[in-house]
Structure formats: structure tokens, C-alpha cells
């Protein structure tokens, strides 16, 4: 194998490994954000008004 091909393969392997590490890190950030800031569905305005009205009656 020529030194040029070896260098090209080394650069390709380093690039692929770098992308893999970055994507793993990015995925961990997404999981952490999802754990500490969970999604909460917003209630429609009608339900919010009904709950407020029920609270006032009590």
C-alpha cells in the first residue's frame, strides 16, 4: 500500500470517528434536555377556562 493511500485511509477513519463521537455527544445532550425539561402539552383554552371557573366556585 502506498503512503498516499495510507494517509487517505487514516484521514477517512479519523473523520468517521470524529463524526461518530460528535453524534454520540449530541444524542446525550438531547437525552439530558428531555430528562430535565420534559415536554408538557398545552391545554386548549376552553379547558383552562373551565378549570378556572370550577376553582372559583369552590
PyMOL Python script that loads the backbone (N, CA, C, O; Angstrom):
from pymol import cmd

cmd.read_pdbstr("""\
ATOM      1  N   UNK A   1       0.855  -1.175   0.000  1.00  0.00           N
ATOM      2  CA  UNK A   1       0.000   0.000   0.000  1.00  0.00           C
ATOM      3  C   UNK A   1       0.905   1.243   0.000  1.00  0.00           C
ATOM      4  O   UNK A   1       1.885   1.318   0.740  1.00  0.00           O
ATOM      5  N   UNK A   2       0.557   2.181  -0.823  1.00  0.00           N
ATOM      6  CA  UNK A   2       1.384   3.385  -0.923  1.00  0.00           C
ATOM      7  C   UNK A   2       1.124   4.312   0.263  1.00  0.00           C
ATOM      8  O   UNK A   2       0.057   4.260   0.874  1.00  0.00           O
ATOM      9  N   UNK A   3       2.086   5.146   0.579  1.00  0.00           N
ATOM     10  CA  UNK A   3       1.895   6.082   1.695  1.00  0.00           C
ATOM     11  C   UNK A   3       0.721   7.036   1.470  1.00  0.00           C
ATOM     12  O   UNK A   3       0.074   7.456   2.429  1.00  0.00           O
ATOM     13  N   UNK A   4       0.444   7.377   0.226  1.00  0.00           N
ATOM     14  CA  UNK A   4      -0.674   8.277  -0.065  1.00  0.00           C
ATOM     15  C   UNK A   4      -2.004   7.623   0.310  1.00  0.00           C
ATOM     16  O   UNK A   4      -2.872   8.260   0.905  1.00  0.00           O
ATOM     17  N   UNK A   5      -2.152   6.355  -0.042  1.00  0.00           N
ATOM     18  CA  UNK A   5      -3.394   5.636   0.284  1.00  0.00           C
ATOM     19  C   UNK A   5      -3.512   5.457   1.797  1.00  0.00           C
ATOM     20  O   UNK A   5      -4.599   5.598   2.359  1.00  0.00           O
ATOM     21  N   UNK A   6      -2.403   5.150   2.451  1.00  0.00           N
ATOM     22  CA  UNK A   6      -2.431   5.001   3.906  1.00  0.00           C
ATOM     23  C   UNK A   6      -2.843   6.308   4.584  1.00  0.00           C
ATOM     24  O   UNK A   6      -3.635   6.302   5.526  1.00  0.00           O
ATOM     25  N   UNK A   7      -2.308   7.408   4.105  1.00  0.00           N
ATOM     26  CA  UNK A   7      -2.664   8.710   4.670  1.00  0.00           C
ATOM     27  C   UNK A   7      -4.137   9.015   4.427  1.00  0.00           C
ATOM     28  O   UNK A   7      -4.823   9.522   5.315  1.00  0.00           O
ATOM     29  N   UNK A   8      -4.623   8.708   3.227  1.00  0.00           N
ATOM     30  CA  UNK A   8      -6.032   8.954   2.903  1.00  0.00           C
ATOM     31  C   UNK A   8      -6.947   8.109   3.785  1.00  0.00           C
ATOM     32  O   UNK A   8      -7.964   8.602   4.272  1.00  0.00           O
ATOM     33  N   UNK A   9      -6.594   6.845   3.993  1.00  0.00           N
ATOM     34  CA  UNK A   9      -7.403   5.983   4.860  1.00  0.00           C
ATOM     35  C   UNK A   9      -7.377   6.478   6.307  1.00  0.00           C
ATOM     36  O   UNK A   9      -8.400   6.457   6.991  1.00  0.00           O
ATOM     37  N   UNK A  10      -6.217   6.918   6.766  1.00  0.00           N
ATOM     38  CA  UNK A  10      -6.118   7.445   8.128  1.00  0.00           C
ATOM     39  C   UNK A  10      -7.010   8.672   8.299  1.00  0.00           C
ATOM     40  O   UNK A  10      -7.717   8.793   9.299  1.00  0.00           O
ATOM     41  N   UNK A  11      -6.979   9.577   7.329  1.00  0.00           N
ATOM     42  CA  UNK A  11      -7.815  10.780   7.396  1.00  0.00           C
ATOM     43  C   UNK A  11      -9.294  10.404   7.385  1.00  0.00           C
ATOM     44  O   UNK A  11     -10.090  10.993   8.117  1.00  0.00           O
ATOM     45  N   UNK A  12      -9.665   9.422   6.554  1.00  0.00           N
ATOM     46  CA  UNK A  12     -11.063   8.986   6.487  1.00  0.00           C
ATOM     47  C   UNK A  12     -11.507   8.372   7.814  1.00  0.00           C
ATOM     48  O   UNK A  12     -12.608   8.648   8.290  1.00  0.00           O
ATOM     49  N   UNK A  13     -10.653   7.544   8.407  1.00  0.00           N
ATOM     50  CA  UNK A  13     -11.006   6.898   9.678  1.00  0.00           C
ATOM     51  C   UNK A  13     -11.143   7.932  10.789  1.00  0.00           C
ATOM     52  O   UNK A  13     -12.066   7.855  11.599  1.00  0.00           O
ATOM     53  N   UNK A  14     -10.235   8.892  10.830  1.00  0.00           N
ATOM     54  CA  UNK A  14     -10.310   9.947  11.843  1.00  0.00           C
ATOM     55  C   UNK A  14     -11.590  10.761  11.654  1.00  0.00           C
ATOM     56  O   UNK A  14     -12.245  11.115  12.634  1.00  0.00           O
ATOM     57  N   UNK A  15     -11.949  11.059  10.411  1.00  0.00           N
ATOM     58  CA  UNK A  15     -13.173  11.813  10.136  1.00  0.00           C
ATOM     59  C   UNK A  15     -14.418  11.058  10.558  1.00  0.00           C
ATOM     60  O   UNK A  15     -15.315  11.630  11.177  1.00  0.00           O
ATOM     61  N   UNK A  16     -14.476   9.786  10.228  1.00  0.00           N
ATOM     62  CA  UNK A  16     -15.639   8.970  10.599  1.00  0.00           C
ATOM     63  C   UNK A  16     -15.737   8.842  12.120  1.00  0.00           C
ATOM     64  O   UNK A  16     -16.828   8.934  12.683  1.00  0.00           O
ATOM     65  N   UNK A  17     -14.604   8.631  12.781  1.00  0.00           N
ATOM     66  CA  UNK A  17     -14.612   8.529  14.246  1.00  0.00           C
ATOM     67  C   UNK A  17     -15.041   9.853  14.874  1.00  0.00           C
ATOM     68  O   UNK A  17     -15.789   9.862  15.852  1.00  0.00           O
ATOM     69  N   UNK A  18     -14.576  10.962  14.322  1.00  0.00           N
ATOM     70  CA  UNK A  18     -14.962  12.272  14.843  1.00  0.00           C
ATOM     71  C   UNK A  18     -16.449  12.518  14.722  1.00  0.00           C
ATOM     72  O   UNK A  18     -17.079  13.034  15.645  1.00  0.00           O
ATOM     73  N   UNK A  19     -17.011  12.146  13.578  1.00  0.00           N
ATOM     74  CA  UNK A  19     -18.456  12.313  13.384  1.00  0.00           C
ATOM     75  C   UNK A  19     -19.223  11.418  14.354  1.00  0.00           C
ATOM     76  O   UNK A  19     -20.224  11.844  14.930  1.00  0.00           O
ATOM     77  N   UNK A  20     -18.764  10.184  14.537  1.00  0.00           N
ATOM     78  CA  UNK A  20     -19.425   9.265  15.464  1.00  0.00           C
ATOM     79  C   UNK A  20     -19.401   9.820  16.888  1.00  0.00           C
ATOM     80  O   UNK A  20     -20.410   9.772  17.591  1.00  0.00           O
ATOM     81  N   UNK A  21     -18.252  10.345  17.312  1.00  0.00           N
ATOM     82  CA  UNK A  21     -18.136  10.907  18.664  1.00  0.00           C
ATOM     83  C   UNK A  21     -19.047  12.120  18.813  1.00  0.00           C
ATOM     84  O   UNK A  21     -19.730  12.265  19.826  1.00  0.00           O
ATOM     85  N   UNK A  22     -19.057  12.995  17.801  1.00  0.00           N
ATOM     86  CA  UNK A  22     -19.914  14.177  17.864  1.00  0.00           C
ATOM     87  C   UNK A  22     -21.386  13.793  17.935  1.00  0.00           C
ATOM     88  O   UNK A  22     -22.132  14.358  18.734  1.00  0.00           O
ATOM     89  N   UNK A  23     -21.816  12.839  17.110  1.00  0.00           N
ATOM     90  CA  UNK A  23     -23.222  12.433  17.109  1.00  0.00           C
ATOM     91  C   UNK A  23     -23.607  11.783  18.439  1.00  0.00           C
ATOM     92  O   UNK A  23     -24.724  11.979  18.918  1.00  0.00           O
ATOM     93  N   UNK A  24     -22.701  11.016  19.037  1.00  0.00           N
ATOM     94  CA  UNK A  24     -22.976  10.420  20.352  1.00  0.00           C
ATOM     95  C   UNK A  24     -23.136  11.505  21.408  1.00  0.00           C
ATOM     96  O   UNK A  24     -24.049  11.445  22.232  1.00  0.00           O
ATOM     97  N   UNK A  25     -22.249  12.497  21.385  1.00  0.00           N
ATOM     98  CA  UNK A  25     -22.314  13.611  22.326  1.00  0.00           C
ATOM     99  C   UNK A  25     -23.614  14.395  22.143  1.00  0.00           C
ATOM    100  O   UNK A  25     -24.269  14.750  23.123  1.00  0.00           O
ATOM    101  N   UNK A  26     -23.987  14.666  20.893  1.00  0.00           N
ATOM    102  CA  UNK A  26     -25.208  15.403  20.585  1.00  0.00           C
ATOM    103  C   UNK A  26     -26.439  14.636  21.067  1.00  0.00           C
ATOM    104  O   UNK A  26     -27.378  15.237  21.587  1.00  0.00           O
ATOM    105  N   UNK A  27     -26.438  13.302  20.895  1.00  0.00           N
ATOM    106  CA  UNK A  27     -27.548  12.466  21.349  1.00  0.00           C
ATOM    107  C   UNK A  27     -27.665  12.506  22.874  1.00  0.00           C
ATOM    108  O   UNK A  27     -28.772  12.562  23.411  1.00  0.00           O
ATOM    109  N   UNK A  28     -26.538  12.477  23.564  1.00  0.00           N
ATOM    110  CA  UNK A  28     -26.563  12.558  25.027  1.00  0.00           C
ATOM    111  C   UNK A  28     -27.109  13.905  25.496  1.00  0.00           C
ATOM    112  O   UNK A  28     -27.831  13.964  26.491  1.00  0.00           O
ATOM    113  N   UNK A  29     -26.777  14.977  24.798  1.00  0.00           N
ATOM    114  CA  UNK A  29     -27.320  16.293  25.142  1.00  0.00           C
ATOM    115  C   UNK A  29     -28.835  16.293  24.970  1.00  0.00           C
ATOM    116  O   UNK A  29     -29.554  16.826  25.815  1.00  0.00           O
ATOM    117  N   UNK A  30     -29.324  15.701  23.887  1.00  0.00           N
ATOM    118  CA  UNK A  30     -30.768  15.642  23.649  1.00  0.00           C
ATOM    119  C   UNK A  30     -31.458  14.844  24.756  1.00  0.00           C
ATOM    120  O   UNK A  30     -32.505  15.259  25.252  1.00  0.00           O
ATOM    121  N   UNK A  31     -30.884  13.708  25.146  1.00  0.00           N
ATOM    122  CA  UNK A  31     -31.477  12.909  26.222  1.00  0.00           C
ATOM    123  C   UNK A  31     -31.497  13.681  27.540  1.00  0.00           C
ATOM    124  O   UNK A  31     -32.485  13.633  28.273  1.00  0.00           O
ATOM    125  N   UNK A  32     -30.419  14.387  27.839  1.00  0.00           N
ATOM    126  CA  UNK A  32     -30.360  15.154  29.086  1.00  0.00           C
ATOM    127  C   UNK A  32     -31.394  16.271  29.080  1.00  0.00           C
ATOM    128  O   UNK A  32     -32.068  16.495  30.086  1.00  0.00           O
ATOM    129  N   UNK A  33     -31.527  16.969  27.965  1.00  0.00           N
ATOM    130  CA  UNK A  33     -32.523  18.037  27.886  1.00  0.00           C
ATOM    131  C   UNK A  33     -33.934  17.482  28.022  1.00  0.00           C
ATOM    132  O   UNK A  33     -34.789  18.094  28.663  1.00  0.00           O
ATOM    133  N   UNK A  34     -34.176  16.323  27.417  1.00  0.00           N
ATOM    134  CA  UNK A  34     -35.500  15.716  27.507  1.00  0.00           C
ATOM    135  C   UNK A  34     -35.800  15.288  28.941  1.00  0.00           C
ATOM    136  O   UNK A  34     -36.949  15.352  29.378  1.00  0.00           O
ATOM    137  N   UNK A  35     -34.782  14.856  29.671  1.00  0.00           N
ATOM    138  CA  UNK A  35     -34.992  14.428  31.055  1.00  0.00           C
ATOM    139  C   UNK A  35     -35.248  15.624  31.970  1.00  0.00           C
ATOM    140  O   UNK A  35     -36.151  15.581  32.806  1.00  0.00           O
ATOM    141  N   UNK A  36     -34.464  16.686  31.819  1.00  0.00           N
ATOM    142  CA  UNK A  36     -34.566  17.819  32.731  1.00  0.00           C
ATOM    143  C   UNK A  36     -35.595  18.857  32.301  1.00  0.00           C
ATOM    144  O   UNK A  36     -36.034  19.660  33.124  1.00  0.00           O
ATOM    145  N   UNK A  37     -35.986  18.858  31.042  1.00  0.00           N
ATOM    146  CA  UNK A  37     -37.005  19.788  30.550  1.00  0.00           C
ATOM    147  C   UNK A  37     -38.047  19.004  29.754  1.00  0.00           C
ATOM    148  O   UNK A  37     -38.096  19.123  28.530  1.00  0.00           O
ATOM    149  N   UNK A  38     -38.882  18.203  30.423  1.00  0.00           N
ATOM    150  CA  UNK A  38     -39.838  17.358  29.696  1.00  0.00           C
ATOM    151  C   UNK A  38     -40.891  18.188  28.968  1.00  0.00           C
ATOM    152  O   UNK A  38     -41.210  19.314  29.350  1.00  0.00           O
ATOM    153  N   UNK A  39     -41.410  17.592  27.920  1.00  0.00           N
ATOM    154  CA  UNK A  39     -42.444  18.249  27.126  1.00  0.00           C
ATOM    155  C   UNK A  39     -43.754  18.213  27.895  1.00  0.00           C
ATOM    156  O   UNK A  39     -44.129  17.175  28.440  1.00  0.00           O
ATOM    157  N   UNK A  40     -44.453  19.344  27.940  1.00  0.00           N
ATOM    158  CA  UNK A  40     -45.761  19.414  28.586  1.00  0.00           C
ATOM    159  C   UNK A  40     -46.763  19.912  27.556  1.00  0.00           C
ATOM    160  O   UNK A  40     -46.597  20.981  26.967  1.00  0.00           O
ATOM    161  N   UNK A  41     -47.804  19.117  27.352  1.00  0.00           N
ATOM    162  CA  UNK A  41     -48.821  19.531  26.393  1.00  0.00           C
ATOM    163  C   UNK A  41     -49.596  20.715  26.944  1.00  0.00           C
ATOM    164  O   UNK A  41     -49.941  20.762  28.125  1.00  0.00           O
ATOM    165  N   UNK A  42     -49.855  21.655  26.075  1.00  0.00           N
ATOM    166  CA  UNK A  42     -50.656  22.807  26.484  1.00  0.00           C
ATOM    167  C   UNK A  42     -52.127  22.438  26.381  1.00  0.00           C
ATOM    168  O   UNK A  42     -52.552  21.796  25.420  1.00  0.00           O
ATOM    169  N   UNK A  43     -52.902  22.851  27.384  1.00  0.00           N
ATOM    170  CA  UNK A  43     -54.332  22.581  27.361  1.00  0.00           C
ATOM    171  C   UNK A  43     -55.007  23.598  26.457  1.00  0.00           C
ATOM    172  O   UNK A  43     -54.588  24.753  26.384  1.00  0.00           O
ATOM    173  N   UNK A  44     -56.052  23.161  25.772  1.00  0.00           N
ATOM    174  CA  UNK A  44     -56.812  24.142  24.987  1.00  0.00           C
ATOM    175  C   UNK A  44     -57.402  25.216  25.899  1.00  0.00           C
ATOM    176  O   UNK A  44     -57.585  24.983  27.094  1.00  0.00           O
ATOM    177  N   UNK A  45     -57.690  26.356  25.359  1.00  0.00           N
ATOM    178  CA  UNK A  45     -58.181  27.496  26.137  1.00  0.00           C
ATOM    179  C   UNK A  45     -59.481  27.143  26.844  1.00  0.00           C
ATOM    180  O   UNK A  45     -59.697  27.575  27.976  1.00  0.00           O
ATOM    181  N   UNK A  46     -60.355  26.364  26.201  1.00  0.00           N
ATOM    182  CA  UNK A  46     -61.645  26.022  26.805  1.00  0.00           C
ATOM    183  C   UNK A  46     -61.448  25.265  28.118  1.00  0.00           C
ATOM    184  O   UNK A  46     -62.123  25.559  29.104  1.00  0.00           O
ATOM    185  N   UNK A  47     -60.533  24.294  28.143  1.00  0.00           N
ATOM    186  CA  UNK A  47     -60.306  23.522  29.361  1.00  0.00           C
ATOM    187  C   UNK A  47     -59.737  24.415  30.457  1.00  0.00           C
ATOM    188  O   UNK A  47     -60.103  24.271  31.624  1.00  0.00           O
ATOM    189  N   UNK A  48     -58.858  25.322  30.101  1.00  0.00           N
ATOM    190  CA  UNK A  48     -58.267  26.228  31.086  1.00  0.00           C
ATOM    191  C   UNK A  48     -59.345  27.116  31.700  1.00  0.00           C
ATOM    192  O   UNK A  48     -59.344  27.355  32.908  1.00  0.00           O
ATOM    193  N   UNK A  49     -60.259  27.601  30.873  1.00  0.00           N
ATOM    194  CA  UNK A  49     -61.340  28.456  31.372  1.00  0.00           C
ATOM    195  C   UNK A  49     -62.260  27.656  32.288  1.00  0.00           C
ATOM    196  O   UNK A  49     -62.688  28.163  33.325  1.00  0.00           O
ATOM    197  N   UNK A  50     -62.575  26.396  31.916  1.00  0.00           N
ATOM    198  CA  UNK A  50     -63.435  25.564  32.751  1.00  0.00           C
ATOM    199  C   UNK A  50     -62.784  25.295  34.101  1.00  0.00           C
ATOM    200  O   UNK A  50     -63.454  25.362  35.132  1.00  0.00           O
ATOM    201  N   UNK A  51     -61.476  24.987  34.112  1.00  0.00           N
ATOM    202  CA  UNK A  51     -60.792  24.731  35.377  1.00  0.00           C
ATOM    203  C   UNK A  51     -60.796  25.979  36.251  1.00  0.00           C
ATOM    204  O   UNK A  51     -60.992  25.882  37.462  1.00  0.00           O
ATOM    205  N   UNK A  52     -60.588  27.122  35.668  1.00  0.00           N
ATOM    206  CA  UNK A  52     -60.585  28.370  36.423  1.00  0.00           C
ATOM    207  C   UNK A  52     -61.968  28.631  37.000  1.00  0.00           C
ATOM    208  O   UNK A  52     -62.093  29.064  38.146  1.00  0.00           O
ATOM    209  N   UNK A  53     -63.003  28.371  36.216  1.00  0.00           N
ATOM    210  CA  UNK A  53     -64.374  28.575  36.665  1.00  0.00           C
ATOM    211  C   UNK A  53     -64.699  27.634  37.822  1.00  0.00           C
ATOM    212  O   UNK A  53     -65.337  28.046  38.790  1.00  0.00           O
ATOM    213  N   UNK A  54     -64.263  26.359  37.731  1.00  0.00           N
ATOM    214  CA  UNK A  54     -64.518  25.395  38.796  1.00  0.00           C
ATOM    215  C   UNK A  54     -63.796  25.796  40.077  1.00  0.00           C
ATOM    216  O   UNK A  54     -64.336  25.624  41.170  1.00  0.00           O
ATOM    217  N   UNK A  55     -62.588  26.326  39.955  1.00  0.00           N
ATOM    218  CA  UNK A  55     -61.838  26.759  41.137  1.00  0.00           C
ATOM    219  C   UNK A  55     -62.536  27.926  41.830  1.00  0.00           C
ATOM    220  O   UNK A  55     -62.521  28.015  43.058  1.00  0.00           O
ATOM    221  N   UNK A  56     -63.133  28.801  41.071  1.00  0.00           N
ATOM    222  CA  UNK A  56     -63.812  29.955  41.652  1.00  0.00           C
ATOM    223  C   UNK A  56     -65.071  29.542  42.401  1.00  0.00           C
ATOM    224  O   UNK A  56     -65.440  30.192  43.380  1.00  0.00           O
ATOM    225  N   UNK A  57     -65.744  28.469  41.962  1.00  0.00           N
ATOM    226  CA  UNK A  57     -66.962  28.011  42.622  1.00  0.00           C
ATOM    227  C   UNK A  57     -66.664  27.437  44.001  1.00  0.00           C
ATOM    228  O   UNK A  57     -67.491  27.550  44.906  1.00  0.00           O
ATOM    229  N   UNK A  58     -65.513  26.831  44.174  1.00  0.00           N
ATOM    230  CA  UNK A  58     -65.184  26.159  45.446  1.00  0.00           C
ATOM    231  C   UNK A  58     -64.816  27.103  46.509  1.00  0.00           C
ATOM    232  O   UNK A  58     -64.516  26.687  47.628  1.00  0.00           O
TER     233      UNK A  58
END
""", "prot")
cmd.dss("prot")
cmd.show_as("cartoon", "prot")
cmd.util.cbc("prot")
cmd.orient("prot")
